Amino acid sequence: MSDEPSSPADRTESAPGRKLTASLETLHRPTRRRFLHTAALAAGTAELLVGPTAQAADSDSADKPASGPRTNGQPWGSDHWEAGDLVHLLPLVNHERMRIKLSLRKPRRTAPRLRVDRRRVEGRMSDTTGRYWVFDVGGLRPDRRYELQLFENDGRPICDAWPLKTFPAPDALPDRVRLLIYTCAGGNEDARLPIGGSFFLNIAARQRLLERGLSFAPDAVIGVGDQVYWDLESGLNHPRIGKFVRRFYDRFGRFDFDQPVLGSENETVLTRVVDPQLAQLYGVRLRSVPTFLTQDDHDYFENDVASDRLVTFPPAPYMQRLAKATQRLYFPELLPDARLPLGLPGVVGSDRRRAISQSFAALRYGRLLELLMYDCRRCMTLKGPTAGFLSRGVERWLIKRTQAEDDALHLVHVPSTPLGWSAGKWGEWYPDVLQSDGTLSTAVEKPYWQPGWWAQHQRLIEAVAAQEKRIPLVASGDLHAVGAGHIQRSGRLQLPRGVTSLLTGPIGTAGPLWPSAFRGTAPQPSTRLTLEAVLTPIEKNGFTLLDITPQAIAVRQFAWRPPQPVDTIGELAPVCQFTLHRKA
């Protein structure tokens, strides 16, 4: 059985400011009872994932349950929003469409229904047990707040109603938009070293960080890569921690790579592994905030490492299947806009009104902002001087959009792998190697590093820096730090205007995963660059806020780390803030 639909380009196997609370309990192994035959599921896989974008018929009145969770009349932002049987819910929107992923505590034999104002949309099952569902609603009006509520198929409410607003029309010019951006939110809080100390920040502290970010009323949330940490071969065979990793993983079960992810015991293992990292972390607190989650190396269930024994990327077929299945169950795929080529890898569907994009797309907020999001691992190649982190098609799309300065006033690149800094690891744009004195150098060749990665970096950064009216800005993930700097030279390229690069801040990192512990160095500027530090990278948990107006982008970065008390998170002030101005 194929786990994902295929397209001509993808033939691999297939509210802000509010206190939001949710009832969370320990997530457990889902029941294995099947109510949909495997053969029938295989036949309808593409429809389950993509489905017809719902053009639900208007009804004369909204659902009016006699009892249960409240429908109309509850103030938005109430401290007592009733989640009912809902475990997690993550929404994503553009100006005319919503795509929502959710999970329930108990499987459903019949599809739940979503009310969007007076329209009713039937869910499509994402798993094979009926716990995970996707709703895709099209034909919506731009810049409009809709009232949503989830119901059982028989009309009984599952949870309280909540609001969700679409983005402005592509030709509108909003006054402002605020984005909350971070990276590395994944990780199981129970993963601990035998001598003590956790690999990952506990869920409660991560949620406090998210809630502090939400207190600033962002219009959208961007989680840049590393939603999941469960490194398989590189973790199980790690020379220092492999024995511990094997014992910990055995509590959840092992994947059988000869079987499909969904519809086999692999599905049980996957949900055991990912529920604590995604469903438990987010719960329902982002139900009213469009949330864009992208993927990086750990989302493919491996770390990016290379040696004579093991080279983990490009992702093997089983790695791609696991990454796709995680996205399919837990968080919405990106929505292609009118300028995204439908032939790019991971774009599923030939009808733009129904298509989804697994790895590459733009967040478009009227004419004010175009934010380009791209996964640097899915298409990674090892082809020497012609290698790349991105396919040539994706690179052409990024450069073309960057050069279109008469379109959106602002354009921000959001790659999963950062521009500007290095920790001396293999899967970077840069050839830097960590020396015994703690410095980076290119005097020693980095094993298995590809010169084509640097060549692609140069083409991208040259296009970003060449913008005459826009602010050259990159906000990235992967590195576990909060930082900011202006790149003034890149190799032989002199960048008169510079390129501002942000390390957006990790949500889930702890203990041995900080770069200085795991890599032996905190992030440093690559020796191939001239980078003026605005905030020298600090190894703390945190996030970045971008306030974007027609004239400027204001940057605020926040940082916190134990042993600082968790209670101080609610009062965090920026550790760095500055404003970049657009040319008139």
N, C-alpha and C positions, 0 to 999 in steps of 0.2 A: 504493500500500500504506500502510495506517495504521500508525504506529509504536507506538501505545498503544491499549489497550482503552478503550472509552468507557462511561460510566454516565450515568443521567439527569442527574446533576449535573455531568458533565464531557464536553462535546461538542466541546471544542477538538480539533484533530487529535491525529486521534489521533497475666591472670592474674597476674593482678596479682602485683606484687612479684617477678616472675621475669625472668631474662635471656632474652629471646626473640630468636633469630637466624634469619635466612632467607638462602637463597642467591639473590641478585639479580643479574641480568645486564641488559645494555642491551635495552630493549624495542624490537621492530622491527615493521615493517608486517606484519599478519597475512596469511596466504594468502587469496586471493579465491575459491578453489574452493568451489562451493556443493554441499552434499549434500542440501539441502532446497529444493524448487522454490519460487520466490517466491510463486506462487499458493497453494501449500499453507501457507506461512508466514502469508500474509495471512488465510487462513481460520482459523488457529489462534492468532492474535496474543493474544487475551484469555487463552487457556489457557496460553500460554507465560509470560505475565507473572504472572497470578494463580494459575492452576492449582488443582486440588483440593488443599486442605491435606492433606498426606500422613498417612493413618492406616495406616502400614505394618504389615504383619502381623509378629507375633513369629516368630522362627525359633528352632530348637532350640540353635543355636550361632552364635557370631559367625564372620565370615569368617576363615579360617585359611590365609593365603598361605604357600607353601613358601619364598619368598624375597622380597627387596625391603625396603621400609621396615618398621620395627617396628610391631607391633600392640600387644598387651598387655605389661605388664611394664616399660615405660619410665617412670621417675619424671617426674611433671609438673614442668615447669620445667627439664628437662635443657638444657644448653647446646648440645646437638647434635641438636635436633629436625630431622628430615629432611623438607624441603618437597617433594622430588621435582620433578614437573612443574608444581607449583602456583606461580603468580605472585603472586596476592593472594587474600585471603579476609577478608571482613567479616561478622560475625554480629550478629543482633539478636534479642532474646527478649522475651517477657512471661512471665506465670506458667504458661502452658500451650502455648506455641508458639515455634518457632524459625524465623527466615527468614535464609538465608545466601546471599550473593553471592560468586562467585569467578571467577577467570580462570586459564586454563592456557596453557602455552607453545605447545603444538601443538593444533590443532583435533581434535575427537573426532567420529568418524562415528556412534558409539553413545553413549548417555547414560551418564556416570559415575553411581555410586551412593554414597550416604552411609549409613554404618552409625551408628545412634544406639542405643547399648547393643546390644541384639539385634535391633533393627528395621532394616529396609533401605528406603531411599527413593531413587527414581530421580530424577535431576536433570532440569530443563527448560531447554532452550536459550534464552538471552536475546538472542543475536546471530543472524547468519545463516551463521556459519562454524563454530561449535562450539567456540569458545574461551571463551565466557562462559556461566555456568550459574547457576541459582537453585535452591535447595532450600527447601521449605516443609514443616515438620513440626509437626503438631498433636497434640492428645490427650496432652500431656506432663503430668507431675506438677509441682506448684509446689515451688520451693525445693529442687530436686534437681540434683545434678551428674551429667551424662551423659557417657559416653565416645563420642567421634565419630571416624570415620575415613573417608577417601575412597578409593574403589576404582574401577578400570576396570570396564566392564560384564561382563568375563569373570572378575572376582574378584581380579585382581592389584591390590595396594595402590598408590596414587599417592603417599601421604605417610604419615608416622607418625600415630598416634592422638593426640587432644588432648581436654581436658575443656571443657565448657560448661555453665553452671548456669542454670536458670530462676529467675525472680524469685519472691518469696513470693506466696502467694494474696492476693487483694484484701482479705480480711477478717483477715489475719494482721497482727501488730504486731511487726516486727523491732526489734532493739535499735539498729541504726544502718545507714546506707548512705553510701558515699563516691562522689562524682562527680568526674570529671576533665573540665573544660570549657575550650574554646578556640575561636578563630575564624580565618578567613583562612589556611587551611593550604595552599591551592592555589598554582599558579604553576610555570612551567617554569624550572628553574635555569639553562638556557642563554640565557634572554632577557636580553641585555646591551645597554647603550648603546654606540654606536660609540666614545665617549670613555672607556669603561671603567665598571665598576660594574654590578651585577646588580639587576634589578627584584625578585628573589626570593632568599630565603635558600637556600643549597644543601641538597640532599636529606639529606646526611649529618648536617648540623646539625639539621635538622627532626626527623630520626629520633632524635637524641640527646635533644631536648626531649621527644618523645613517650615515650621510654624512661625519662626522669627522672620524668615524670608517672606512668607505669605502675609505677615502683618503689614508689609509695605504695599499691599494691594497690587501685585503684578498682573498684567494683562495676559501673560503667558509664562509657563515654566519650561526651561530647556535643561534636560539632563543629558550631558555629553558623555556617552559611553560608559562601559563597565557597570552595567546594571546588575550583573551576576558575576560572582567569583566561585568557580568550581573547576579549577585547572585539573585536567585529567592526566595525560601522560607526563606533562612537565611537573605536576604536583605530586603524583603518586611515586615518581622516580627521582624526586629531588634529593640530592645527597645529604642535606641536613634535616629536612622535615618530612621526607617521604614516608617514613614509618608512622609518624603521627597522622599524616594525611590519610593513609590507608585505614587506620583504625577509625578515624572520624567518618570517612566516606562509607565504611561498612555499615554504619548505623542507618544509612539511607538506601542502600542497595547500589548495585553496579549496573551500568548501561551495557546492553548487548548490542554491539554495533552491526550485527548481522540482521537485526530486527528493525522495523520502522520505529520512529519515536512515538507516534500516536497509534493506539490500537494494540499495543503490546505492553508487557510489564515495564518497558522503558517509560511509558507515560506516568505510571505511579512514581517511579524514581524521580522523574523530572519535576513533578508537582511537589514532591517532598523536598526537593532541593531548592526550588525557586519560590515557593509560597512564602517562606520566612524572609526572603530577600526582597521581594517585590510586593506581594499582596499584603503582608503584615506591615511592611514599612509604610506604604502609602495609605492603606485603608481607603476611606472615602473622603479624606481631607482635601483632595484636589478635584472634587466632583464639579466645581464651578470654575475651574481654572484650566484652560486648554494646556495640555501637557505633551511636550515633544521629547521623546526619549530615543536616542540613537545608540548604536552599538560600536564596541571596540574589541580589542583582542580577547579579554576575559569573557565577553559575551559569546564567544565561540568555544568556550570551555577549555581554553588554553592560555598560557602566558606566551608572549612573543619572545622565544628563546631560540638560539641556534648554536649547535656544536656538531662535532663529528658524529655524535650519537643520535642527536635529535634536532630537527628543524621543524618548528610547529606551524609555520605559515609559508605559503598560502593555505587557507583553511581546507582541510580534507573534507570529503563529502559528509562524513558523520558530524563534523564540526558545524558545517553549514546547516545540516538538518536540525541540530540542537538549537542553534541560534534562531532559525526561522520558527521552530516550534515554540520557543520562549516568547518571541514577539507575538506569535499567533494567539497565544493564550492570555498574555498579560497586558500588553500595551499597544495602542493603535499604530498601524502603519502610517507613514506620511502620505499626504494628499498631493498629487501632482497639480501644479498650476499650469497655466496656458503655455508657459515657456519651457517646461521640462520635457525633453524628448522621451517619448514613450518606449523607445528602444533601449534605454539604459538598463544595465543589470539590476535585477530586483524589482523592476516595474512590472506589475501584474495587471493585465487588462489592456485592451486596445481602445476602449471607449473612455475618454478622459473624465467623463462624469462619474464613472464607476471605478476607475483605476486606483490602485494603491501603489506606494513605493516603499520598499523595505529598507533602503539604505541611503537614498539621495533625494533631496527635495528642498524647496524653498518655503519658508514662512513668509507670507506676504501680508503686510499690514497697510492696506491702501497704497498710496504713492509715497508714504512716509518711509517705509522700511521693506527691504528684501534681505532675508537672513538665509544664507546658504548652508545647509547641514549635509555633512558627508562622512561616511564610514570609510576609514583608511585601511581596513583589513580585508574586506570582502573580496576586492579585486587585486590585492597585493600580488606582485610577481617577482620572480628571481631571474631576471633576464639581463643581468649585467648593465651595460650602458642604456638599454631600452627598458629596464625595469621601472615599476611605478607602484605607488600605493593606490593609485586610481587608474581605471582604464582610460584610454585616450578619449573615448566618448564622454566620460564624466569630466575629464580635464577640459575638453573643448567647451562643454556646457558651462563650467565654472568661469572660464576666461571670457566667454561670450557675455555672460550675465554681468561680470565685473566691468566690462568695457561699455555696457549700455547705460551710460550716465544720464541720459535724457529720460530714463524711466523712473525708478524709485530714487528719492532724495538721498537715502542712506542705504549702504550695502555692507553687511557684516558676514565674514566667513566664520564658520563653526566646524572645523575639522576635528575628528576624534583624536588625532595625534598632533601635539602642539608645535607651533613655529616659534623658534627663538631659543629654547632651552634644551639641554641634554642632561641625562643622568648616566651617560656612557653605556646604555643598554643597546641591544642589537636592533630592534625594530623602530628606529628613529630616522628622521630625514637626514641626520648628520653622522659623519664617520668618527666622531670623537670617542676616545677610549680613556677610561679612568686610569690615572697613574698612581704609583705607590705613595706619592706625596699629596694626593687628594686633588690634583689638578686634572683637567682634560687635555688631551693631546691627540693629534692625528699622525704623530711620528710612527706609531705602531698601527698596523693595519687591523681594522675591526673584522674578525672572521665573519664571513657570509654576508657582510654589508654590501649593498648594491649601489654603484655609482648612479644608476638611473633614478634612484630615489631623490638624490640631491639635484639632478637635472630637472626633475619634475617640480621640486621645491622652488627652484630658481624661476621656472616659467610662471608658477602661481604667484610668487611674491612680487615678481616684476609687474604682473597685471594688477595686483592689489595696489602697489605703490604708484602706478602710473595714473590712477584716478586723479583728475584735476579738480573736480568740484567736491566729491565725496571725501569722507574721512577714511583713510586706509586703516581698517580695524579687523583684527582676528581674535576670537575668543574660543579657547580650546579646552580639551579634557586631558585624560590619561595621567599626567604627572600629579602626584599627590602633594599639592602646594597651592598657596594663594600668592599671586605675583603679577607684576605688570612692568612693561618696558617698551621702549621705542627702538625698533631695529633701523639703524641708519645705513648699514652696509651689509650686503649678503654676498659673500665671495667677491667676485669682480663687479658686482652690481652696486653702484652708488645710488642711494635712495634719498634724494633731496628732501622730500616731504616726510620720509620715514614711514614705518608701518608700526602701529601700536598693537602689541600682542598681550593678551591676558591669559593667565592661568586662573581658571574660574573658581577653584577651591573644591576639595573633596568633602563629601558628606560622611562617608562610611569608614575612612581609614583609621587604623590604630596600630600601636605597637610596632611589630616587625615589618609592617608594610610601608612605613615611611621611607622615602628614597635613601636617606642617610643610613638607615638600618639595613635595608634589603640590597641596595646598590652600592653602599659605601660612600655616597655623596648626596648632598642636597642638589636640587636642580641648579645648573650653572649655564650661562650663555655658551652656545657653541663657539668654538674657536674660529669657525668660519664666518662669524658675524661680528659686527660692532653693534652692541646693544646698550643703550642708556637705561639704567634701571629707574623705574618710578617706585616700585615696591620690590625690593630684593625678595625672591621667593621664600616664604616662611612655611614650614611644615606644620600646618594646623588645619583643622577642619574649617570649612567655611563656604561662602558663596559670593556671587557677584550680582549686583543690580545695575542694569543699564536703563537710564531715563533718556528717551530719544524724542527730540522735538525737531521741527524743520531746520533749526539753526545749529543744533549741537547734540552731542551725546555726553551725558554725565555718567561717570563711572564711580560706583561705590563698592568696596570690597570689605568683607567681614571675615573674621577669623576667631577661632576658639579651640582650645584643646585641654583635655584633662592634664593636670589635676584642678584646673579651674572648675568651680562648682557649676553643675548643670543649671542651677537656678539663675546664673548670670546670663545664660543664652538669651533670655527674653528681653534683656536690656542691651544687647550687643550694639556697639557703635562702630562705624567704619574704621578700619585700620589704614585705609587708603582711599582717597577720593580726589578726582580731578575731572576736568571738562575738556572735551575736544570740540573744536568749532569747525563748522563746514564753511567752505569758501562761498562767498556771495555769488 
